[in-house]
Amino acid sequence: MDQVSVSIDVMRCKACSYCVDVCPKKIIELSSQTNSKGYHYASVGAAENCTGCRFCAIVCPELAIQLSIVKQVMPAKSVR
């Protein structure tokens, strides 16, 4: 399983909340803070729960979301 990094360009985000709606793990939320344009930009909560599905990046009309693989985590082998 891969560990994923989610990066959101807060200056491009216009708070449409499409990413919030499509995230299967519900790790993206709108911030209580605003960017310089006055939008409550998207932010990532528990990034370690990200599956890397990229739904958020796909639906973002402003192309403000980037995902990258930080490292590959190998599942533990079971001992018999």
MIKOL-679657 format. One line per field, with one value per residue: residue in one letter; x, y negated, z negated of N, C-alpha, C in turn; residue number from 1. Coordinates in nm, 2 decimals. Example, Ala and Ser with C-alpha at 12.3 -4.5 7.8 and 13.67 -1.06 7.14 Angstrom:
# residues 2
residu: a | s
n_east: 1.32 | 1.28
n_north: 0.57 | 0.22
n_up: -0.78 | -0.71
ca_east: 1.23 | 1.37
ca_north: 0.45 | 0.11
ca_up: -0.78 | -0.71
c_east: 1.32 | 1.29
c_north: 0.33 | 0.00
c_up: -0.78 | -0.79
num: 1 | 2
This chain:
# residues 80
residu: m | d | q | v | s | v | s | i | d | v | m | r | c | k | a | c | s | y | c | v | d | v | c | p | k | k | i | i | e | l | s | s | q | t | n | s | k | g | y | h | y | a | s | v | g | a | a | e | n | c | t | g | c | r | f | c | a | i | v | c | p | e | l | a | i | q | l | s | i | v | k | q | v | m | p | a | k | s | v | r
n_east: 0.08 | 0.05 | 0.18 | 0.04 | 0.07 | -0.11 | -0.16 | -0.27 | -0.33 | -0.39 | -0.43 | -0.55 | -0.78 | -1.13 | -1.33 | -1.54 | -1.61 | -1.63 | -1.43 | -1.45 | -1.70 | -1.66 | -1.46 | -1.38 | -1.29 | -1.34 | -1.15 | -1.10 | -1.17 | -1.34 | -1.16 | -1.16 | -1.04 | -0.96 | -0.85 | -0.66 | -0.84 | -1.08 | -1.20 | -1.30 | -1.08 | -1.00 | -0.88 | -0.66 | -0.73 | -0.68 | -0.44 | -0.30 | -0.49 | -0.56 | -0.65 | -0.54 | -0.69 | -0.75 | -0.98 | -1.05 | -0.86 | -0.93 | -1.19 | -1.16 | -1.21 | -1.03 | -0.78 | -0.63 | -0.54 | -0.30 | -0.16 | 0.08 | 0.30 | 0.44 | 0.59 | 0.63 | 0.46 | 0.51 | 0.30 | 0.28 | 0.41 | 0.24 | 0.31 | 0.34
n_north: 0.12 | -0.22 | -0.53 | -0.84 | -1.18 | -1.47 | -1.77 | -2.10 | -2.39 | -2.67 | -2.92 | -2.89 | -2.76 | -2.77 | -2.71 | -2.54 | -2.29 | -2.04 | -1.85 | -1.78 | -1.66 | -1.43 | -1.27 | -0.95 | -0.88 | -1.10 | -1.30 | -1.55 | -1.89 | -2.20 | -2.48 | -2.69 | -2.92 | -3.18 | -3.24 | -3.48 | -3.57 | -3.55 | -3.31 | -3.01 | -2.79 | -2.45 | -2.19 | -1.93 | -1.68 | -1.41 | -1.29 | -1.06 | -0.87 | -0.87 | -0.72 | -0.75 | -0.77 | -0.98 | -1.11 | -1.37 | -1.54 | -1.50 | -1.61 | -1.87 | -2.19 | -2.40 | -2.29 | -2.27 | -2.07 | -1.83 | -1.51 | -1.29 | -1.01 | -0.93 | -0.73 | -0.38 | -0.14 | 0.17 | 0.44 | 0.62 | 0.95 | 1.25 | 1.48 | 1.82
n_up: 0.00 | 0.08 | -0.06 | -0.06 | 0.04 | 0.01 | 0.17 | 0.16 | 0.34 | 0.19 | 0.29 | 0.53 | 0.49 | 0.48 | 0.30 | 0.39 | 0.30 | 0.42 | 0.40 | 0.13 | 0.13 | 0.29 | 0.18 | 0.06 | -0.19 | -0.34 | -0.42 | -0.34 | -0.40 | -0.43 | -0.52 | -0.81 | -0.78 | -0.55 | -0.21 | -0.02 | 0.15 | 0.03 | 0.00 | -0.17 | -0.18 | -0.07 | -0.29 | -0.41 | -0.64 | -0.80 | -0.65 | -0.64 | -0.60 | -0.34 | -0.03 | 0.22 | 0.44 | 0.61 | 0.68 | 0.58 | 0.70 | 0.97 | 0.99 | 0.93 | 1.04 | 1.06 | 1.07 | 0.83 | 0.67 | 0.59 | 0.59 | 0.46 | 0.44 | 0.14 | 0.01 | 0.06 | -0.12 | -0.25 | -0.30 | -0.60 | -0.64 | -0.70 | -0.96 | -0.97
ca_east: 0.00 | 0.13 | 0.15 | 0.01 | 0.07 | -0.21 | -0.12 | -0.38 | -0.29 | -0.49 | -0.46 | -0.63 | -0.91 | -1.25 | -1.43 | -1.66 | -1.63 | -1.64 | -1.34 | -1.51 | -1.81 | -1.62 | -1.35 | -1.44 | -1.25 | -1.38 | -1.04 | -1.09 | -1.28 | -1.32 | -1.09 | -1.23 | -0.96 | -0.98 | -0.73 | -0.66 | -0.96 | -1.19 | -1.26 | -1.26 | -1.01 | -1.00 | -0.76 | -0.66 | -0.73 | -0.60 | -0.38 | -0.26 | -0.61 | -0.58 | -0.63 | -0.47 | -0.79 | -0.74 | -1.11 | -1.04 | -0.78 | -1.00 | -1.31 | -1.12 | -1.21 | -0.92 | -0.66 | -0.56 | -0.51 | -0.20 | -0.13 | 0.20 | 0.33 | 0.56 | 0.67 | 0.55 | 0.46 | 0.49 | 0.22 | 0.35 | 0.39 | 0.19 | 0.40 | 0.26
ca_north: 0.00 | -0.34 | -0.64 | -0.95 | -1.32 | -1.55 | -1.91 | -2.19 | -2.52 | -2.74 | -3.04 | -2.85 | -2.70 | -2.87 | -2.66 | -2.47 | -2.17 | -1.92 | -1.75 | -1.74 | -1.56 | -1.30 | -1.20 | -0.84 | -0.87 | -1.22 | -1.36 | -1.69 | -1.97 | -2.35 | -2.55 | -2.80 | -3.04 | -3.22 | -3.28 | -3.63 | -3.60 | -3.54 | -3.17 | -2.91 | -2.69 | -2.31 | -2.15 | -1.79 | -1.64 | -1.29 | -1.26 | -0.92 | -0.78 | -0.89 | -0.60 | -0.79 | -0.75 | -1.10 | -1.17 | -1.51 | -1.61 | -1.49 | -1.69 | -2.01 | -2.27 | -2.50 | -2.22 | -2.31 | -1.96 | -1.74 | -1.39 | -1.22 | -0.90 | -0.96 | -0.61 | -0.26 | -0.07 | 0.31 | 0.51 | 0.72 | 1.09 | 1.33 | 1.59 | 1.94
ca_up: 0.00 | 0.09 | -0.15 | 0.04 | -0.01 | 0.08 | 0.16 | 0.21 | 0.36 | 0.13 | 0.36 | 0.65 | 0.44 | 0.47 | 0.21 | 0.45 | 0.21 | 0.49 | 0.34 | 0.00 | 0.16 | 0.36 | 0.10 | 0.00 | -0.33 | -0.41 | -0.48 | -0.30 | -0.45 | -0.40 | -0.63 | -0.87 | -0.74 | -0.41 | -0.13 | 0.00 | 0.23 | -0.06 | 0.00 | -0.27 | -0.09 | -0.11 | -0.36 | -0.44 | -0.78 | -0.83 | -0.52 | -0.64 | -0.56 | -0.19 | 0.05 | 0.34 | 0.55 | 0.70 | 0.71 | 0.55 | 0.80 | 1.09 | 0.99 | 0.90 | 1.16 | 1.05 | 1.07 | 0.71 | 0.58 | 0.64 | 0.51 | 0.49 | 0.35 | 0.06 | 0.00 | 0.07 | -0.24 | -0.22 | -0.40 | -0.69 | -0.60 | -0.81 | -1.00 | -0.99
c_east: 0.09 | 0.08 | 0.14 | 0.02 | -0.02 | -0.17 | -0.23 | -0.32 | -0.40 | -0.53 | -0.55 | -0.77 | -1.01 | -1.36 | -1.55 | -1.70 | -1.66 | -1.55 | -1.39 | -1.61 | -1.76 | -1.52 | -1.42 | -1.40 | -1.28 | -1.27 | -1.02 | -1.21 | -1.25 | -1.26 | -1.18 | -1.16 | -0.99 | -0.85 | -0.75 | -0.78 | -1.09 | -1.26 | -1.21 | -1.21 | -1.02 | -0.87 | -0.78 | -0.65 | -0.63 | -0.55 | -0.33 | -0.37 | -0.64 | -0.55 | -0.55 | -0.56 | -0.79 | -0.87 | -1.11 | -0.97 | -0.86 | -1.12 | -1.28 | -1.12 | -1.10 | -0.79 | -0.57 | -0.51 | -0.41 | -0.18 | 0.00 | 0.23 | 0.46 | 0.65 | 0.58 | 0.57 | 0.42 | 0.40 | 0.30 | 0.31 | 0.34 | 0.29 | 0.31 | 0.33
c_north: -0.12 | -0.45 | -0.76 | -1.08 | -1.40 | -1.70 | -2.00 | -2.33 | -2.61 | -2.87 | -3.01 | -2.81 | -2.81 | -2.81 | -2.60 | -2.35 | -2.04 | -1.81 | -1.70 | -1.63 | -1.43 | -1.22 | -1.08 | -0.82 | -1.00 | -1.29 | -1.50 | -1.77 | -2.12 | -2.41 | -2.66 | -2.93 | -3.06 | -3.25 | -3.43 | -3.67 | -3.59 | -3.41 | -3.09 | -2.79 | -2.55 | -2.28 | -2.00 | -1.76 | -1.53 | -1.23 | -1.11 | -0.82 | -0.79 | -0.76 | -0.62 | -0.77 | -0.86 | -1.16 | -1.32 | -1.59 | -1.61 | -1.59 | -1.84 | -2.10 | -2.37 | -2.43 | -2.25 | -2.19 | -1.87 | -1.63 | -1.34 | -1.11 | -0.93 | -0.84 | -0.49 | -0.18 | 0.08 | 0.37 | 0.61 | 0.86 | 1.16 | 1.45 | 1.71 | 2.04
c_up: 0.00 | -0.01 | -0.05 | -0.03 | 0.08 | 0.06 | 0.23 | 0.22 | 0.31 | 0.21 | 0.49 | 0.61 | 0.43 | 0.39 | 0.27 | 0.37 | 0.29 | 0.43 | 0.21 | 0.03 | 0.21 | 0.28 | 0.03 | -0.15 | -0.41 | -0.48 | -0.44 | -0.35 | -0.41 | -0.53 | -0.69 | -0.83 | -0.59 | -0.34 | -0.10 | 0.09 | 0.15 | -0.06 | -0.11 | -0.19 | -0.15 | -0.19 | -0.39 | -0.59 | -0.80 | -0.70 | -0.52 | -0.60 | -0.41 | -0.12 | 0.18 | 0.46 | 0.65 | 0.74 | 0.69 | 0.66 | 0.94 | 1.10 | 0.97 | 1.02 | 1.17 | 1.06 | 0.95 | 0.63 | 0.66 | 0.54 | 0.56 | 0.39 | 0.28 | 0.04 | 0.02 | -0.06 | -0.21 | -0.33 | -0.48 | -0.64 | -0.72 | -0.84 | -1.03 | -1.08
num: 1 | 2 | 3 | 4 | 5 | 6 | 7 | 8 | 9 | 10 | 11 | 12 | 13 | 14 | 15 | 16 | 17 | 18 | 19 | 20 | 21 | 22 | 23 | 24 | 25 | 26 | 27 | 28 | 29 | 30 | 31 | 32 | 33 | 34 | 35 | 36 | 37 | 38 | 39 | 40 | 41 | 42 | 43 | 44 | 45 | 46 | 47 | 48 | 49 | 50 | 51 | 52 | 53 | 54 | 55 | 56 | 57 | 58 | 59 | 60 | 61 | 62 | 63 | 64 | 65 | 66 | 67 | 68 | 69 | 70 | 71 | 72 | 73 | 74 | 75 | 76 | 77 | 78 | 79 | 80
